[in-house]
Amino acid sequence: MAELIRTNDIALVAVVEALLHGEEIPVHVADRHSSVMEGSSRFIQMRVLVPDDRAAEARILLREADLGEWLRD
Protein backbone atom coordinates (compact mmCIF):
# COMPACT_ATOMS: atom_id res chain seq x y z
CA MET A 1 0.00 0.00 0.00
CA ALA A 2 1.18 3.49 -0.85
CA GLU A 3 0.61 6.35 1.58
CA LEU A 4 -0.84 9.39 -0.15
CA ILE A 5 -1.76 11.72 2.71
CA ARG A 6 -1.19 11.93 6.45
CA THR A 7 -3.42 14.34 8.36
CA ASN A 8 -5.85 14.89 11.23
CA ASP A 9 -8.24 16.82 8.97
CA ILE A 10 -11.34 14.61 8.78
CA ALA A 11 -12.92 16.81 6.12
CA LEU A 12 -9.89 16.42 3.86
CA VAL A 13 -9.91 12.66 4.35
CA ALA A 14 -13.63 12.52 3.49
CA VAL A 15 -13.06 14.47 0.26
CA VAL A 16 -10.09 12.31 -0.74
CA GLU A 17 -12.03 9.12 -0.02
CA ALA A 18 -14.96 10.34 -2.14
CA LEU A 19 -12.67 11.23 -5.05
CA LEU A 20 -10.90 7.88 -4.94
CA HIS A 21 -14.14 5.92 -4.61
CA GLY A 22 -15.54 7.87 -7.56
CA GLU A 23 -12.72 6.55 -9.72
CA GLU A 24 -13.02 3.07 -8.20
CA ILE A 25 -9.57 3.27 -6.63
CA PRO A 26 -9.49 1.14 -3.46
CA VAL A 27 -8.70 3.24 -0.41
CA HIS A 28 -7.97 2.48 3.22
CA VAL A 29 -7.72 5.07 5.99
CA ALA A 30 -5.35 3.79 8.65
CA ASP A 31 -5.46 5.07 12.23
CA ARG A 32 -8.81 6.81 11.69
CA HIS A 33 -10.15 5.97 15.15
CA SER A 34 -6.91 6.60 17.00
CA SER A 35 -6.54 9.97 15.33
CA VAL A 36 -10.08 11.02 16.28
CA MET A 37 -9.46 10.02 19.90
CA GLU A 38 -6.31 12.14 20.00
CA GLY A 39 -8.12 15.19 18.64
CA SER A 40 -5.88 17.87 17.20
CA SER A 41 -2.69 16.27 18.49
CA ARG A 42 -0.23 15.55 15.71
CA PHE A 43 0.98 12.42 17.52
CA ILE A 44 -1.36 10.07 15.64
CA GLN A 45 -2.57 11.06 12.19
CA MET A 46 -4.84 9.34 9.70
CA ARG A 47 -3.05 7.84 6.71
CA VAL A 48 -4.78 7.54 3.35
CA LEU A 49 -3.49 4.41 1.62
CA VAL A 50 -4.08 2.97 -1.85
CA PRO A 51 -2.70 -0.14 -3.57
CA ASP A 52 0.80 0.39 -4.97
CA ASP A 53 -0.35 -0.29 -8.52
CA ARG A 54 -2.98 2.49 -8.33
CA ALA A 55 -0.84 5.09 -6.49
CA ALA A 56 0.27 7.03 -9.58
CA GLU A 57 -3.32 7.26 -10.82
CA ALA A 58 -4.51 8.40 -7.38
CA ARG A 59 -1.80 11.07 -7.17
CA ILE A 60 -2.80 12.47 -10.57
CA LEU A 61 -6.44 12.55 -9.50
CA LEU A 62 -5.65 14.44 -6.30
CA ARG A 63 -3.38 16.93 -8.08
CA GLU A 64 -6.14 17.60 -10.63
CA ALA A 65 -8.49 18.26 -7.69
CA ASP A 66 -6.02 20.88 -6.34
CA LEU A 67 -5.09 18.67 -3.40
CA GLY A 68 -1.50 18.11 -4.47
CA GLU A 69 -0.14 20.15 -1.57
CA TRP A 70 -1.32 17.41 0.81
CA LEU A 71 0.44 14.55 -0.98
CA ARG A 72 3.38 12.89 0.71
CA ASP A 73 6.48 12.25 -1.35
PAZAPA-4460 file (N, C-alpha, C; in steps of 0.05 Angstrom, whole numbers, plus 32768, in hexadecimal, padded with zeros to 4 digits):
% residues 73
    n_x    n_y    n_z   ca_x   ca_y   ca_z    c_x    c_y    c_z   seq   type   mol
   8011   7FE8   8000   8000   8000   8000   8012   8019   8000     1      M     A
   8009   802D   7FF1   8018   8046   7FEF   8009   805B   7FFF     2      A     A
   8018   806A   800F   800C   807F   8020   800B   8098   800F     3      E     A
   7FF3   80A3   800C   7FEF   80BC   7FFD   7FEF   80D4   800F     4      L     A
   7FE1   80D3   8025   7FDD   80EA   8036   7FDE   80E1   8053     5      I     A
   7FE8   80F3   8064   7FE8   80EF   8081   7FDE   8108   808E     6      R     A
   7FC8   8107   809C   7FBC   811F   80A7   7FA8   8118   80BE     7      T     A
   7FA0   812C   80CD   7F8B   812A   80E1   7F71   8137   80D7     8      N     A
   7F72   8142   80BF   7F5B   8150   80B3   7F46   813D   80A8     9      D     A
   7F31   8138   80B8   7F1D   8124   80B0   7F0E   812D   8097    10      I     A
   7F0B   8147   8093   7EFE   8150   807A   7F0E   814A   8062    11      A     A
   7F28   814F   8063   7F3A   8148   804D   7F39   812B   8047    12      L     A
   7F3A   811A   805B   7F3A   80FD   8057   7F20   80F5   804A    13      V     A
   7F09   8101   8052   7EEF   80FA   8046   7EEF   8102   8028    14      A     A
   7EFA   8119   8021   7EFB   8121   8005   7F0C   810F   7FF5    15      V     A
   7F24   8108   7FFF   7F36   80F6   7FF1   7F2A   80DB   7FED    16      V     A
   7F1D   80D0   8002   7F0F   80B6   8000   7EFA   80B7   7FEA    17      E     A
   7EEA   80CC   7FE9   7ED5   80CF   7FD5   7EE0   80D0   7FB9    18      A     A
   7EF6   80DF   7FB5   7F03   80E1   7F9B   7F0D   80C5   7F92    19      L     A
   7F1B   80B8   7FA4   7F26   809E   7F9D   7F10   8089   7F98    20      L     A
   7EFB   8089   7FA8   7EE5   8076   7FA4   7ED8   807C   7F89    21      H     A
   7ED6   8096   7F82   7EC9   809D   7F69   7ED8   8092   7F51    22      G     A
   7EF2   808F   7F53   7F02   8083   7F3E   7F07   8065   7F42    23      E     A
   7EF9   805A   7F55   7EFC   803D   7F5C   7F18   8035   7F63    24      E     A
   7F26   8047   7F71   7F41   8041   7F7B   7F3D   8038   7F98    25      I     A
   7F45   8020   7F9F   7F42   8017   7FBB   7F52   8029   7FCE    26      P     A
   7F45   802F   7FE4   7F52   8041   7FF8   7F4E   8036   8014    27      V     A
   7F62   8039   8024   7F61   8032   8040   7F6B   8049   8051    28      H     A
   7F5C   8050   8066   7F66   8065   8078   7F6F   8058   8092    29      V     A
   7F89   8058   8095   7F95   804C   80AD   7F95   8060   80C4    30      A     A
   7F92   8056   80DC   7F93   8065   80F5   7F7C   807A   80F7    31      D     A
   7F66   8075   80E9   7F50   8088   80EA   7F46   808C   8107    32      R     A
   7F41   8076   8114   7F35   8077   812F   7F49   8082   8144    33      H     A
   7F61   807A   8141   7F76   8084   8154   7F7A   80A2   8151    34      S     A
   7F7A   80AB   8138   7F7D   80C7   8133   7F66   80D8   813E    35      S     A
   7F4E   80CE   813B   7F36   80DC   8146   7F38   80DE   8164    36      V     A
   7F41   80C9   8171   7F43   80C8   818E   7F58   80DC   8198    37      M     A
   7F6D   80E0   8188   7F82   80F3   8190   7F7A   8110   818B    38      E     A
   7F66   8114   817B   7F5E   8130   8175   7F71   813E   8162    39      G     A
   7F79   8156   8169   7F8A   8165   8158   7FA8   815F   815C    40      S     A
   7FAE   814D   816E   7FCA   8145   8172   7FD6   813A   8158    41      S     A
   7FEE   8141   8152   7FFB   8137   813A   8009   811C   813F    42      R     A
   8006   8111   8157   8014   80F8   815E   800A   80E1   814D    43      F     A
   7FF0   80DF   814A   7FE5   80C9   8139   7FD4   80D7   8123    44      I     A
   7FDB   80D2   810A   7FCD   80DD   80F4   7FC1   80C7   80E3    45      Q     A
   7FAB   80CE   80D5   7F9F   80BB   80C2   7FB1   80B9   80AA    46      M     A
   7FB3   80A1   809E   7FC3   809D   8086   7FB1   8092   8070    47      R     A
   7FB0   80A0   805A   7FA0   8097   8043   7FB3   8085   8032    48      V     A
   7FAA   806C   802F   7FBA   8058   8020   7FAB   804D   8008    49      L     A
   7FB9   8048   7FF3   7FAE   803B   7FDB   7FC2   8025   7FD2    50      V     A
   7FB8   8012   7FC2   7FCA   7FFD   7FB9   7FE1   800A   7FA8    51      P     A
   7FF8   7FFE   7FAA   8010   8008   7F9D   800B   800C   7F7F    52      D     A
   7FFD   7FF9   7F72   7FF9   7FFA   7F56   7FE5   800F   7F4D    53      D     A
   7FD8   801C   7F60   7FC4   8032   7F59   7FCE   804D   7F64    54      R     A
   7FE5   804D   7F71   7FEF   8066   7F7E   7FF4   807D   7F6A    55      A     A
   8000   8077   7F54   8005   808D   7F40   7FEB   8099   7F36    56      A     A
   7FD8   8088   7F30   7FBE   8091   7F28   7FB0   80A2   7F3D    57      E     A
   7FB2   8099   7F56   7FA6   80A8   7F6C   7FB3   80C3   7F70    58      A     A
   7FCE   80C4   7F6E   7FDC   80DD   7F71   7FD4   80F1   7F5B    59      R     A
   7FD1   80E8   7F42   7FC8   80F9   7F2D   7FAC   8104   7F33    60      I     A
   7F9A   80F3   7F3B   7F7F   80FB   7F42   7F7F   8111   7F57    61      L     A
   7F8F   810D   7F6C   7F8F   8121   7F82   7F9C   813B   7F79    62      L     A
   7FB0   813A   7F69   7FBC   8153   7F5E   7FA8   8162   7F4D    63      R     A
   7F99   8153   7F3C   7F85   8160   7F2B   7F6F   816D   7F3C    64      E     A
   7F6B   8162   7F54   7F56   816D   7F66   7F62   8183   7F78    65      A     A
   7F7A   818D   7F71   7F88   81A2   7F81   7F8E   8199   7F9E    66      D     A
   7F93   8180   7FA2   7F9A   8175   7FBC   7FB7   816C   7FBD    67      L     A
   7FC6   8173   7FA9   7FE2   816A   7FA7   7FF4   8173   7FBE    68      G     A
   7FED   8189   7FCA   7FFD   8193   7FE1   7FFD   8180   7FF8    69      E     A
   7FE8   816F   7FFA   7FE6   815C   8010   7FF4   8142   800C    70      W     A
   7FFC   813D   7FF3   8009   8123   7FEC   8024   8120   7FFA    71      L     A
   8029   8108   8003   8044   8102   800E   8055   80F8   7FF7    72      R     A
   806F   80FD   7FFA   8082   80F5   7FE5   8084   80D8   7FE2    73      D     A
***
